[in-house]
């Protein structure tokens, strides 16, 4: 697991209130919904300065996908 993946798994866990998130765990399968997804997108922007669209997040709602987006923007 890469450092960005680890950080994003921690963020997923924080937002969802679910421990032990893995990079390929699906945000919505873990209890996420549209309001929490919006909160996650906002937190990613605040912490990493990267804007991800909700549409892209819905297409691949995993920490690995978000980490890849953050890495590509850096």
Secondary structure, 3 states (H helix, E strand, C coil): CCHHHHHHHHHHHHHHCCCCCCCCCCCCCCCCCHHHHHHHHHHHHHHHCCCCCHHHHHHCCCHHHHHHHHHHHC
